[in-house]
Amino acid sequence: MRNPIITVNFILVSQHGGKPIIVDDTCYQLDFDNPTEAAKAYEALNSTEIQSLLKALMFKDAKRVVTKNLLMRLDLTRICREKGATEANPATKDCLNPQLSLFEK
C-alpha cells in the first residue's frame, strides 16, 4: 500500500460569535495578540519554502508525521523576518519576539 501525499496545513483560528475556539491536544498552536502578526506567521508557515522543508524532514511512515520536535526545528523569528516583519512596524514587530514562539532555533 502506498503512503498518501502528506501536507501540513497551518490555519488561522480566531473567535466565533465573540467566543474563543478551543482545539484538542492533537493540534499545536501559537497565540498572538495582534491579528496582523498572526496573519504574517500564517503566511510564512504556509510558504512554499517551509512546506518543502517540512516535507523533506518528515518521516512519512511514522505514526505521527508532524511532531513537536519537527516543528521546533523551525525558526519562526527568522521566517517572519524573511517574510517582511520588522521591529519598526508595530503591526509586525511582535512576530519577531521569540517568546511568542513554540518553535526554537
ZIQUIBEL-V191085 format. One record per pair of residues at least 12 apart in sequence whose ideal C-beta (glycine too) atoms are under 8 Angstrom apart, sorted by the first residue. I is the first residue (numbers start at 1). GAP is how many residues later the second one is. D is the distance in whole Angstrom. If there is no record, write none. Layout:
# ZIQUIBEL-V191085
i=I gap=GAP d=D
i=I gap=GAP d=D
This chain:
# ZIQUIBEL-V191085
i=3 gap=57 d=5
i=3 gap=58 d=7
i=6 gap=49 d=7
i=6 gap=52 d=6
i=6 gap=54 d=6
i=6 gap=59 d=6
i=7 gap=44 d=7
i=8 gap=43 d=7
i=8 gap=46 d=5
i=8 gap=47 d=8
i=8 gap=58 d=6
i=9 gap=37 d=8
i=10 gap=32 d=6
i=10 gap=35 d=4
i=10 gap=36 d=5
i=11 gap=31 d=8
i=12 gap=26 d=6
i=12 gap=27 d=7
i=12 gap=30 d=5
i=13 gap=16 d=7
i=14 gap=21 d=7
i=28 gap=38 d=8
i=28 gap=40 d=7
i=28 gap=43 d=6
i=28 gap=74 d=7
i=29 gap=73 d=8
i=30 gap=46 d=8
i=30 gap=70 d=7
i=30 gap=71 d=7
i=30 gap=72 d=6
i=31 gap=69 d=7
i=32 gap=62 d=7
i=32 gap=63 d=8
i=32 gap=68 d=7
i=33 gap=61 d=7
i=34 gap=57 d=7
i=34 gap=60 d=6
i=36 gap=55 d=4
i=36 gap=56 d=6
i=37 gap=48 d=8
i=37 gap=54 d=7
i=37 gap=55 d=6
i=37 gap=57 d=5
i=37 gap=58 d=5
i=37 gap=63 d=8
i=40 gap=40 d=6
i=40 gap=43 d=6
i=40 gap=44 d=7
i=40 gap=45 d=5
i=40 gap=52 d=5
i=40 gap=55 d=5
i=41 gap=35 d=6
i=41 gap=38 d=8
i=41 gap=39 d=6
i=41 gap=54 d=6
i=43 gap=40 d=6
i=44 gap=32 d=7
i=44 gap=35 d=4
i=44 gap=36 d=6
i=44 gap=38 d=7
i=44 gap=39 d=4
i=45 gap=29 d=8
i=45 gap=31 d=8
i=45 gap=34 d=7
i=47 gap=32 d=8
i=47 gap=36 d=7
i=50 gap=24 d=7
i=50 gap=29 d=7
i=53 gap=21 d=8
i=54 gap=12 d=8
i=54 gap=16 d=7
i=57 gap=13 d=6
i=57 gap=16 d=7
i=58 gap=12 d=7
i=68 gap=34 d=8
i=71 gap=31 d=7
i=71 gap=32 d=6
i=72 gap=30 d=7
i=72 gap=31 d=5
i=72 gap=32 d=5
i=73 gap=30 d=8
i=74 gap=29 d=5
i=75 gap=28 d=7
i=75 gap=29 d=8
i=75 gap=30 d=5
i=76 gap=19 d=8
i=76 gap=22 d=8
i=76 gap=24 d=8
i=76 gap=25 d=4
i=76 gap=27 d=5
i=77 gap=18 d=8
i=77 gap=19 d=5
i=77 gap=20 d=8
i=77 gap=21 d=5
i=77 gap=24 d=7
i=80 gap=12 d=7
i=80 gap=15 d=4
i=80 gap=16 d=6
i=81 gap=15 d=6
